[in-house]
């Protein structure tokens, strides 16, 4: 998925910034003088960035601090994408901020996004260098983190042809179906053994969806699965799931060392140490799968981990939020059941014009999808969960990157290569679960919709739902 999604979190900035303030209190006069000169130089140089060609420069948001830029502003009480969206009300659909010493263009409108991903797609197809891509992305070898070039083109081609092509997905449908059927059967068995007097059972659906998604991805990539009821298998699954959550959390935070490179060696907050530990943990798990697979067939070691982590986590997250939203709108859930049937940051590699402004080479790019996909001029009641709009007023809108008011998989050359895989998995899973079971909330209460920080916005609390079967018992076997 795209690394600099607007959901990228800055909540973890407070500790590194406080640590920097402590450094400024050091009594060493020489250190203080050198630091003061550096601050003054950088502030003078970066306060008013100009365009490379002398054209019209994009407006620069006020409130930047010397050296660290707008990081404190983005680490405030609002989420970063909300803060960036609010700044658009003052500065327009495209404006500049500073992430430490790095200028960044923030885009908040579909028209500017369309210009970026069509006219300037080549110029914005590269990636910035940052600690997470180095430590968690095999030193930029994981092609989602790698800069645009020959290596990236070759890796994407291999992935699209060998793993994520439509032909390959058609071949994998049996895997999807068998795992979904097994998951439905397991849920029915849980209901039969633990149902209460009302004929329902309380189930934590986050774990249920995570187990299902993991086995689908694992069978696709490594040709094996885990028995979710076996204690020994659950230990491995829990270990992997924790490492995966750490991967997405650490990949999605802004590090002060990324924003101010000469501070990176200090590792304020210890995040790079945590990244290295998580990378080792994921490597050990993947190596175990690799050894198992070698005993039964061939395996390309260069593909280890490639694309796997993203598919597993993002599919689970989408299933969890989808069911959460429908549980808070029972009438929408009922309509859906009635319709079911049995069948990382970008960086400009060259200067270009965006939104009428001359944007210099090396500028980082933030496309604020949260703002774009909630534009009231495009989406009436944008914050309301109204899936029926895609059957009426917005029935022609597609999610594959050609309609710039809705880009969950990104757009252009760096769009998500797993779009078809994810859509197949999501449609099959959600439709089968809604067809097979009735879901409701305890005491008809509302589901807590708070999320966590990181590269993916996972639900922060358990998703507990009351479950009861809708079909005849023999259909679950």
N, C-alpha and C positions, 0 to 999 in steps of 0.2 A: 504494500500500500504506500501511499505517498507519505514521505517522512514529515514534511512541514505542514501537515494538516492544521487547520486553525484550532483543532482540539489539543495541539501540543501544549503541555503544561509548564507554567513557570512558578507553581506554588512552592517548589523546593528552593527558590532563590534566596529566601530570607536568611537561612543559615550561612551560605557562602558570603553574602554581602556583609553580615555581621562579622564574619571572620576577617574580611578585608578591612573593616573598620578597626578591628583589634590590631592588625598589622600597622595601621597608620599611627598607632600610639607608641610604637617602638621608640626608645630613647635615643637610638643611634642617629646622630645629626646627619651624617653623610647619607644614610639611607633615605632620610626624610627629604633632604635637598634633591637627590636624584629623582625620587618619586614625584616631588613637586614640579620639577622641570619637565618630567615626562607627561604629567597631567596637563600642564599648561600647553605643551606642544601639541598633544593629541586633541585637546579641546579646541585650540585655535584652528587646527587643520580640519577637524571634522564638524565643527559647529555649523558651517554652511556649505555642505557638499555641493559642488557644481557639476553640471553634465559634462561629459567628455567632449562633445562637439560644440559646446557653447550655445546649444538650444535652450528651450524653456525647461527649467528644472522643476521637478515635482515639489509640492509644498512639504515642508518638514514639520512634524508634530512638535509642539512645545513640550517642555518638561524634561529634556534630556539632562542627565548628570554628566559631569566630566568623567571621562574614561569608561564608565559602565553604561552610558547612554540611557535608553528608556527601560532598562531592566527593572528598576524599582517600581515604575508605573505599572508594568505588566505583572508584577508580583503583588498587586494590591488585593482588595477584598473580592473584586469581580474576577471571573475567569478571563484568561487572556483574550479569547475570541470575542467576549462581550466588550472588553475594554477597547479592542481594536475596532469593533463595530461602532461603538459610541464616538470614537475619534473621527470616523467617516462622516458623521453629522456635521462636524466642524470643518474638516479638511477636504471632503469630497471622496469620490470612489477610489482614488489612488493617491497615496501619500507616502512619505518616507519616514522611517524611524531608524534608530541606531541600536543594534544589539551589540553592546560593547563598542568595539572599534569598527564593526561591520555595518555598512548601510544596508537597509532592507526596504523593499517596496511592498506595501500592503495593499492588496486589491480587494475591494468590497462590492463589486458590481458584476453582473453577468456579461455586460457589454465589454468591459475591460478584460474579463477572463476570456471571452471569445477571441479578442484580439491577441491575447497572449498565446493561446493554444492553437491558433491558426496561423496568423501572420508571423508571429515571433516564436513559434514552437521550437525551432532548432536552437535559437539563442538561449532559451530557458530550460533546456533539457539536461543540463549538467547538475551535479550535486556539490554541495559545500563539504569541506572537510571538518569533521567533528569527532570528539572522543568516542562516542557510541559506535560510529561506523568503523572506527579503528579496532576497538576491543571486542565488540559484539558482532561485527560484520566481517570478520576474518581479514582485517586490514583492507577494507573496501572491496574484498573479493565477492561478497554477497551482492548480487547485481542490483538489488533494490537500493543499496547504498553507494554503488560505484559511480564515478563520474561518467558522463556521456563520452563514448568513443568506441573503438573497435572491440574491445573486450566486452563492454556492455551490450553491444549489438549481437555479438556471438552468443553470449549467455542468454539473452532474451530469446533469440531464435531457437536455441536448443530447448529452452523451457517451454516455449509455445508449441514446438513440434512434438517433443517427446513426452510432455507431462500434461499440458493444459490445452491442447488443441481440441476442437469440437469432436474429431474422430476419437481421440483418446478418452474424452469425457463420455461419449456414447459407450465405449468399451467398459467404462467404470460404473455404469448405471447399476449393474448387478451388485456391485459393492455398496453403493448408496442404498439400494432397496433392501438388501439383506441386513445391513446394520440398522436401518430404520425399523424394519420389522422386528429385529431382535430387541431393540430399545422399547418398542411398543409392548412387546410381550413381557419384558421385564417390568415395565410400569404397571401392566395389568396384574402381574403376579404380586407386586407390592400391594396393589389395591385389594386383591383377594385375601391376602394374609393379614392386612392391617386396617381394613375399613372400619369406620365407626358405625354407630347406630343410624346415622343419616345416610349411610351408603357411600361415604366419601373417605378419602385418605389424604393427609397433609404430606406433601412432597416438596423437597427442596429442588427446584427445577434447574437452578444454575449448574449444580453438579451433574444432573441428568443430561443436560445438553452438552456439557463439557466432555463427559465420557463418550457420548455418541460421536461428537465431532472428532475427538482424538482418534477413535478407532477407524473412522472413515479415512482420515488423513494418513494414519499409520499404515493401513492396508494399501493405500494408494502408493505411498513412498517406499515402505520397507517390507510390504507383503506379510505383515503380522498384525495381531490385535491383542488386546488385554481383556481378561475376564473381570468385569467390574465388580463381581461379587467375591472374587478370590482375594484373600488377605494379602498374599505375597505380591500379586499384580497391583493391588491398590497402593502398596508402598511405593512402587516404581511410578505409578501414575501421579500420586501426590507429589513425589519428588520432582517429576517433570513439570507438573502444573505450577508449582512454586517457582521453578527456574524460568518458566515461560512468562509468568506474571512479572518477575523481576526484569526479564529481557524487555518487555514492553514499557514498564515503568521507567527504567533507566534510559531507554532509547528516546523517551518522550520528554525528558526534562532538559532545560537549558542549563548548561554548566557555565559558571563564570570563566573558567579556563578556556572554553570555546569562544566566548565573547571577547576576552582579553588574553590573547595567546601567551604573553610572558608570565601570566599568573598560573598557567596550567600545571607547571611542575610542582606547585604547592598542593594541588589536589584538595582544594577547600571543600570540606564536607565529606571527603573520602569516597566520592562517587566513582572515580576511575578504578579504585581498588575493588569496589563492589562490582563494577562491570567485568573486570578480569575474573573475579570469582564466579560470576554467573556464566561467563563464556566457558570456563573450565567445567562447570557443572553440566551445561548443555552438551559440551563435547563428550564428556564421559557417558552420558545417556545415549547420544547418537552413535558413539563408538560401539556400545553394546548392541544396538540394533544392527549396526554394520556387520559386526562379527556373526550375529545370528543369520543375517541375510547371506553372507559369504558361504555359510555352510550349506545353504539350499539353492544358491544360484549366483548370478553375476550382479555386480553393483559398481556404479561409477562413483569412486570416492570423491571426485570433484563436486558431485551434486549434494554432498552431505549437508543437510540443513537448508539447502537453497529453496526458499519459498515456503518451506514447511511451517515455520513458526507463525508467519503471517496468516496463512490459511486457517490454522487451528484456532488462533485466538479471535480473529475478526469474525469468523463465522459464528462462534459461540456467543460473542458479544451481541451480534445482530439478533440471534434467536432469543436471547434473554430480554433485550429491550423490546423486541416485537411482542412477545407474550406479555411483558409488563404493561405496555401501552394498551393492549387489548383487554387485560384484566381491569384496568381503570376505566374502560369504556365497554361495559357488558353488551350494549346494543350492537357495537361494532364487532365484537367477538361473535355474537349470534349471527350477524350477517355473513361473516367469513365462514362460519360453519355451514350455513345454508348454501354457500357457493362451492364448498369442497365437493369433489366428485371422486368416484372410486378409480378411476383409471390409474523520505527523509529530506533536509532543506534543499530547495533548488537554488541555483546560482546562475546569473547571466554570464555566458561564456563570451559574449560580445555586446557592445553598446547597441541599443535599439530605441525606437520610439514606442512608448506604451501610454495610452490614454492622453496623447498629445504632449507628453513629457519625454525629454531625452534622459534615458536611464543609463548610467555608465556601466561598463563591464565590471564584473565582480560583485555587483549588487545582489543581495539575497532576495528571494521572492517568497512572500507569504500570501497565499490565496485564501481569504477568510470565507470558507464554505458556510460556516455558521451564519454569517450575515447574508451571503448571496442566496442561500436556500431558505431564508426567512424574509425575503423581500416582500413587503405587503403589496407592492405594485404588481407582483407576479402571483403571489399566493395569498388569497383572502384568508384571514384568521391564521397566519402562518404558524403560530405556536400550538394550534389545536391539532390533535391527532384525527385526521379525516382521510383515511385511505380511500374512501369512496370517490374522492376527487379525481383519482386516476382512472376511474371508470366513466367520468362525465367531462368536467371542464378541462382536465389535463390528461385525457386519455392518450394523447399522441406524444407525451413526454417520455423519452427513453433515458435509461440510467447509464448508458455505455459511453458517455462523454461527448455526445453530439448536441445535447441540449444543455446549455451552460447555466441554466437556472437550477439544475439538479445534477451534481457530479459526484456521487458517493464513491465512484471508482477512479476519480481523476479524469484527465483528458490529455490528448496529445501523445507524444512518444513515451512519456513516463507514466501513462495510465496503468492501472493494475492489470497484470497479465492473467490474474486468476479470476477475472470477472465471470466468465461462463461457468467455471467450476463453482464459484460461490453462489451464483444465482440458482444453478441446478440443486445444490445442496440445501439452500434456504427454502426454495419452493417445495421440494419434496418433503423436507422435514416438517415445516410449519403446516402444510396442508394435511399431511398424514396425522399429525398430533391433534389438530383441530377436528378432523373427521372422526378420530377414534375415541376422543375423551371430551368430557365437559370440564371446564376449568372455572374456578371461582376463588374469591379471596376469603380468608377467615373473617367472620362477622361482617362480611360485605364491606370491609375497609378498603382504603386506597393503598396502592403499592407505593412504597418509597422510591422515588425516581432519582435519588442522588447518585452521582457517579464518582469515579476516582480519577486521579491524575495519571498521565502517561500517554503513550503513543495510541493506545485504544482506550476508550472511555467505558470501562467495565462497571457494571452496577456495584455500588459499594456495600450493599446489604444483601442478605440471602433473598432469593425469590421463592417464597413459600406459597404454594397454591393448593387448594382443595381439588382433588381429581376424582372423577367418576367415569366409568366407561359409557359410551353411547351405543355400542354395537352388541350383537349377540356374542356370547362367550366363545363359541367355536371360531369366530373370525380372528381372535387374537392368537390362535395357534396355527 
